[in-house]
Amino acid sequence: MHTPHMNLGERGYEREHIDTVLAAIRKHFPTYFATFALTAKKASEAFQTAVAEWRKELRDYEKFLDPDSLEEYEDDPGSFKSGIKSRCPIIRRSLNSPASDMKKYKIAFKLATGADLLRVSKNIAAFGRKHIKSFDDETHEAMADVADLGLGDLLEEDYIVYGVIGGGIKSHLLYSLYPNAFPNRSRSAVWALYFLSGKSDFGFKDGSES
């Protein structure tokens, strides 16, 4: 589901801040993991269930973000609005959600143009294909600076439809195709980090949810 965009400012990307958050997560992780997986068997079952859930929608995302499929809309970009609504699982769920806090999302989607949605979807898909070609698991795990991740371009205007495709949707699209290379910044994932980091605000004026 759509996750509201949060602007952490420069400090959110600083090494010192990241190390502080990681230290908090390392401290609290064992306690939460123990409640998540009471036994090795339950842990295995939980992971298998998560993988099965991911695979269930993989084909839908592969079809939706296929370059040839997206290119078909170039002659009539306006029609992409109905296309993304019906063919993209995360967009469909967001628009069909009865939650009151999704009203703004639905309004933003209504105001968005098919051309903008198509342009950004194509850019995100192209970014994913390019990024995964040079992605290496060991190199990725050894990185110590946010800039080294090579994801900075995703913050640019070319990858955003304000109110519709922001950090949450963007990360979900890329994660759905390349789960080894992109994190899923879903609402539940953000809340998980909130608890794992000890519900600390880390000095941010907007509180610990940031």
C-alpha positions in Angstrom: 0.0 0.0 0.0 1.0 3.6 -0.6 3.3 5.0 2.1 3.3 8.8 2.7 6.6 10.4 1.6 8.8 11.4 4.5 11.6 14.0 4.1 14.4 13.3 6.5 16.7 16.1 5.3 20.4 15.7 5.0 20.9 14.3 8.5 18.9 11.2 7.7 21.6 10.2 5.2 24.6 11.0 7.4 26.9 8.2 8.5 26.7 9.1 12.2 22.9 9.0 12.2 22.8 5.7 10.3 25.3 4.1 12.7 23.2 5.2 15.7 20.0 3.7 14.2 21.8 0.5 13.3 23.1 0.2 16.9 19.5 0.6 18.2 18.3 -2.1 15.8 21.0 -4.5 16.8 20.0 -4.0 20.4 16.3 -4.7 19.9 16.4 -7.2 17.1 16.9 -10.4 19.2 13.9 -9.6 21.4 11.5 -9.0 18.4 12.9 -11.9 16.4 12.3 -14.3 19.3 8.6 -13.4 19.2 8.5 -13.8 15.5 10.1 -17.2 15.4 9.6 -19.2 18.6 11.2 -22.2 17.0 13.5 -22.9 14.0 10.5 -24.6 12.3 8.3 -21.6 12.8 11.0 -19.3 11.4 11.3 -21.5 8.4 7.6 -21.6 7.8 7.4 -17.8 8.2 10.1 -17.3 5.6 8.5 -19.8 3.2 5.1 -18.0 3.5 6.7 -14.6 2.8 8.4 -16.0 -0.3 5.2 -17.6 -1.5 3.4 -14.3 -1.1 6.0 -12.5 -3.1 5.9 -15.1 -5.9 2.1 -14.9 -6.1 2.3 -11.4 -7.6 5.7 -11.6 -9.3 4.3 -12.4 -12.8 1.9 -9.5 -12.6 4.8 -7.1 -11.9 6.9 -8.6 -14.6 4.1 -8.1 -17.2 3.3 -4.6 -16.0 6.9 -3.3 -16.0 7.9 -5.1 -19.2 9.5 -2.5 -21.5 7.5 -3.7 -24.5 4.3 -3.7 -22.5 4.9 -0.1 -21.4 5.9 1.0 -24.9 2.5 -0.1 -26.2 0.9 2.8 -24.3 3.1 5.5 -26.0 0.5 6.0 -28.8 -2.2 6.7 -26.2 -0.6 7.6 -22.9 -3.9 8.7 -21.4 -5.1 5.1 -21.4 -2.2 4.1 -19.1 -4.1 5.5 -16.2 -6.7 2.7 -16.4 -3.9 0.3 -17.3 -1.9 0.9 -14.1 -5.1 0.8 -12.0 -6.0 -2.7 -13.2 -2.6 -4.2 -13.9 -0.4 -3.0 -11.0 -1.2 -4.9 -7.8 0.1 -2.2 -5.4 -1.8 0.6 -7.2 -4.9 -1.5 -7.3 -4.8 -2.3 -3.6 -4.2 1.4 -2.7 -7.1 2.6 -4.8 -9.4 -0.1 -3.5 -8.5 0.3 0.1 -11.4 1.4 2.4 -9.0 3.1 4.8 -9.8 6.7 5.4 -6.1 7.7 5.2 -6.1 6.6 1.6 -8.5 9.3 0.5 -5.7 11.8 -0.3 -4.1 9.1 -2.4 -7.2 8.5 -4.4 -7.7 12.2 -5.0 -4.0 12.5 -6.2 -4.5 9.5 -8.5 -7.6 11.1 -10.0 -5.7 14.3 -10.7 -2.6 12.6 -12.1 -2.3 12.3 -15.9 -1.8 9.0 -17.7 1.2 10.5 -19.5 3.0 11.3 -16.2 2.2 7.9 -14.7 3.6 6.2 -17.9 6.7 8.3 -18.0 7.6 7.6 -14.4 6.7 3.9 -14.6 9.0 3.6 -17.6 11.8 5.4 -15.8 11.5 3.2 -12.7 11.5 0.0 -14.8 14.5 1.2 -16.8 16.4 2.1 -13.6 15.7 -1.4 -12.2 17.0 -3.1 -15.3 20.2 -1.0 -15.3 20.9 -1.3 -11.6 20.5 -5.1 -11.4 23.0 -5.6 -14.3 25.9 -4.3 -12.1 24.5 -5.4 -8.7 26.7 -7.7 -6.6 25.5 -9.0 -3.3 28.8 -9.0 -1.5 29.7 -5.5 -2.7 26.3 -4.3 -1.7 26.7 -5.7 1.9 30.1 -4.1 2.3 28.9 -0.6 1.4 29.3 1.9 4.3 27.8 5.0 2.7 24.3 5.8 1.4 25.7 7.4 -1.8 27.5 4.2 -2.6 24.2 2.3 -3.0 23.6 4.1 -6.3 20.0 4.9 -5.6 20.2 8.7 -5.5 18.6 9.2 -8.9 15.3 7.7 -7.6 14.8 10.9 -5.6 14.7 13.0 -8.7 11.6 14.4 -10.4 11.8 11.8 -13.2 10.9 9.1 -10.8 8.0 10.8 -8.9 4.3 11.4 -9.5 3.5 13.5 -6.4 0.9 11.9 -4.2 0.8 8.7 -6.4 4.2 7.3 -7.0 6.6 8.2 -4.2 9.1 6.3 -2.1 6.8 3.5 -1.0 5.3 2.6 -4.3 8.6 3.0 -6.1 10.4 0.7 -3.6 7.6 -1.9 -3.9 7.8 -2.0 -7.7 11.6 -2.5 -7.7 11.5 -5.0 -4.8 8.8 -7.0 -6.5 11.2 -7.6 -9.4 14.5 -7.6 -7.7 14.1 -8.5 -3.9 17.8 -9.1 -3.5 18.7 -5.6 -4.6 15.9 -3.3 -3.4 14.2 -3.1 0.0 10.4 -2.9 0.3 9.6 0.4 2.0 6.0 -0.6 2.8 4.0 0.8 5.7 4.6 -2.4 7.7 8.3 -2.2 7.0 8.5 1.4 8.2 6.6 0.5 11.4 8.9 -2.5 11.9 11.9 -0.3 11.8 10.2 2.1 14.2 9.9 -0.7 16.8 13.2 -2.3 16.0 15.0 1.0 16.6 13.4 1.3 20.1 10.8 3.9 19.0 13.4 6.6 19.4 12.9 9.9 17.6 16.7 10.3 17.2 16.4 14.0 17.6 14.1 14.5 14.6 11.5 17.2 15.2 8.7 15.2 13.5 9.1 12.4 16.1 10.3 8.8 16.0 8.1 7.8 13.0 10.6 9.7 10.9 
